Amino acid sequence: MKTVPLKYLMPTLVFTIGLVLVAIHTLIEMKTDYKNMRDEQSFNVKNLGYLLAREIEKSAHLENINFYAISGIVSKYHVDNLDLVVIYDDKSEMMFKSEIHNNKNISAYRASKKIIERVKKSRFAEVIYNDELHVVDGYFPIAMPKKEDEVYAKRDGVLYLVLDSKKAYNIATQNIINSSIINLFIVFTLVFLFSGLVYILIFRRLNMLYDATHKLSMGDFSVHVKSSRNDELGAIIDSFNEMSQQLLAYQEQMQLKVKYEVSKRSKQEKLLIQQNRLAAMGEMISNIAHQWRQPLNALGLLVQKVGINYSRGVLNDEFMEKNITKANFLLNSMSSTIDDFRDFFKPEKERSEFYFRDVFNDVEELVGGVINGVVQILIYDNAGGISDEILEDIFNPYFSTKEEGKGTGIGLYMSKIIIEDNMDGKLVASNIRDGALFSIELNINK
């Protein structure tokens, strides 16, 4: 579900609240204005009815009341929305009717017989507003004049008036519409001003803060958000700027530290390489010396034999040729030993193909079977094993548990390099019940 941005949601919410308030205000105003209009029209009918009733009662002869007389009475009060005047006698029979204005809805006007009887009996006027036709019906009691042969008789009739209120109703409706339009314009204006003010004070700075946080998340710690206000959002922006400066300083500090550590590591690696060369050279010399010990002894014996035979005077060509041949063989063996060790310790020596399959053919002949896949060679002792604290370090270069000067710590390291780097095998060490176990795994199919 897509989320609506807050900068759009807030003005929409304010506008919606404004519309609701305008609707509520319009309903209240409509109810109030229509009520006031009905009350005003009813009041006008009451005043006009009482005045007309008194004028009619003053007439000496009811038979002389006619359209012109009623029109003359009405014209004195300047009532331009009076549509109908009807007089009912004491028997509720219509004795006079005058249509003041030519209104097409006059035929729909009907006086209520019940109200006429009630007014005659109570002698209180009644005014009713007709919401369907928007007219005001007025019922007013009038005293009928005595006839010539009556002395004490008193008879009551009813004056029925119909006042057209459509004009007043349309004016009230138009006023309500105009008021609603004005209120809507005010709401639009306020929402526009509010949105602009909120954008300037809040969302513009929030956008800058959002862009800055995005850059910060991408690793740009040099971002800075400008803010000239000291409000709550300004405090947040200041905190962000301070945080970005701290991160920038930390980044610069870490870069210097990394640079220093890289330089230090480079120096250590160079020193390690130099120590490795010296150790390899020392190991090579030690191994050469070990390999030369027997040939040197043999050469010494040959020299002693030559000396002894010379002192005895028994030197001959055969003896000298035999001893020279043996001496040359020993010297060639010693020279070959130097070449072998020099090639092993040479860092840039070329790798040559070596197939275990060929090596294990002889083994298969000895055991009388077939060897396939991975061969595991296990070498173990019963000397108590290796301490768990140093078990993971025994293959590291220059790590030795022997006394100083009696071990170089390079043997296991070189063994692991030969097996894993040169032969694509695996050399691991572990402890068993009574001693240490070295496991060599080789893939003879390679």
Residue pairs with C-beta under 8 A, 6 or more apart in sequence:
4 12
6 203
7 198
7 199
7 203
7 206
7 207
10 195
10 198
11 191
11 194
11 195
11 198
14 190
14 191
14 194
14 195
15 187
15 188
15 191
18 187
18 190
18 191
19 184
19 187
21 187
22 180
22 183
22 184
22 187
25 183
26 176
26 179
26 180
26 183
29 176
29 179
30 176
33 172
33 175
33 176
34 169
34 172
36 172
37 165
37 168
37 169
37 171
37 172
38 129
38 136
38 165
40 168
41 129
41 136
41 163
41 165
41 168
42 127
42 129
42 136
44 79
44 136
44 163
45 127
45 136
45 137
45 138
45 161
45 163
46 125
46 127
46 138
48 74
48 77
48 79
48 82
48 138
48 161
48 163
49 125
49 127
49 138
49 140
49 159
49 161
50 125
50 140
51 73
51 77
52 70
52 73
52 74
52 85
52 140
52 159
52 161
53 140
53 141
53 142
53 159
55 73
56 62
56 65
56 73
56 87
56 142
56 159
57 142
57 143
57 145
59 65
59 69
59 145
60 145
61 145
62 95
62 144
62 145
65 87
65 96
66 96
67 98
70 85
70 96
70 98
70 100
71 98
71 100
74 82
74 85
74 100
79 163
81 101
81 163
81 164
81 165
81 167
81 168
82 100
82 101
82 161
82 162
82 163
82 164
83 99
83 100
83 101
83 103
83 106
83 109
83 135
83 162
83 163
83 164
84 97
84 98
84 99
84 100
84 106
84 109
84 160
84 161
84 162
85 96
85 97
85 98
85 100
85 159
85 160
85 161
86 94
86 96
86 97
86 98
86 111
86 159
86 160
86 161
87 94
87 95
87 96
87 97
87 142
87 157
87 158
87 159
87 160
88 94
88 95
88 111
88 116
88 157
88 158
88 160
89 95
89 144
89 155
89 157
90 120
90 144
90 155
90 156
90 157
92 113
92 116
92 117
92 120
92 158
95 157
99 106
101 164
103 164
105 133
105 135
106 162
108 133
109 133
109 135
109 137
109 162
111 137
111 139
111 160
112 137
112 139
115 126
115 128
115 139
116 139
116 158
116 160
118 126
119 125
119 126
119 139
119 140
119 141
119 158
120 141
120 156
120 157
120 158
122 141
123 141
123 156
124 141
125 138
125 139
125 140
125 141
126 138
126 139
127 136
127 137
127 138
127 139
128 136
128 137
128 138
128 139
129 135
129 136
129 137
129 165
130 136
130 137
134 164
134 165
134 166
134 169
135 162
135 163
135 164
135 165
135 166
136 161
136 162
136 163
136 165
137 160
137 161
137 162
138 159
138 160
138 161
138 162
138 163
139 158
139 159
139 160
140 158
140 159
140 160
140 161
141 156
141 157
141 158
141 159
142 156
142 157
142 158
142 159
143 154
143 155
143 156
143 157
144 155
144 156
144 157
146 153
147 153
201 229
201 231
201 233
202 233
205 225
205 227
205 229
205 233
205 234
205 237
206 233
208 225
208 226
209 225
209 236
209 237
209 240
212 223
212 224
212 225
212 240
212 244
213 240
215 223
216 223
216 244
216 247
221 244
221 247
221 248
221 251
222 244
222 248
223 244
224 241
224 244
225 237
225 240
225 241
227 233
227 234
227 237
227 238
228 234
272 397
275 398
276 397
279 397
279 398
279 408
279 409
279 410
280 345
280 410
281 345
282 408
283 345
283 408
283 410
283 414
284 341
284 342
284 344
284 345
286 408
287 341
288 337
288 338
288 341
291 334
291 337
292 334
292 337
295 330
295 331
295 333
295 334
296 334
298 326
298 330
299 327
299 330
299 331
302 323
302 326
302 327
302 330
305 323
306 315
306 320
306 323
309 315
309 319
343 349
351 422
354 423
355 446
356 375
356 442
356 443
356 444
356 445
356 446
357 444
357 445
359 444
360 371
360 375
360 444
363 371
364 370
364 371
371 444
372 444
372 445
373 443
373 444
373 445
374 441
374 442
374 443
374 444
375 441
375 442
375 443
375 444
376 439
376 440
376 441
376 442
377 439
377 440
377 441
377 442
378 437
378 438
378 439
378 440
379 437
379 438
379 439
379 440
380 432
380 435
380 436
380 437
380 438
381 435
381 436
382 434
382 435
383 435
383 436
384 434
384 435
385 431
385 432
385 434
385 435
385 436
386 394
386 429
386 431
386 436
388 431
390 399
390 401
391 429
391 430
391 431
393 399
394 412
394 429
395 412
395 413
395 416
395 427
395 429
396 409
396 413
397 409
397 410
397 413
398 408
398 409
398 410
398 413
399 409
399 413
400 407
400 408
400 409
401 407
415 427
416 427
419 425
419 426
419 427
419 440
419 442
420 426
420 427
423 442
424 443
424 446
425 440
425 441
425 442
425 443
426 439
426 440
426 441
427 438
427 439
427 440
427 441
428 438
428 439
429 436
429 437
429 438
429 439
430 436
430 437
430 439
431 437
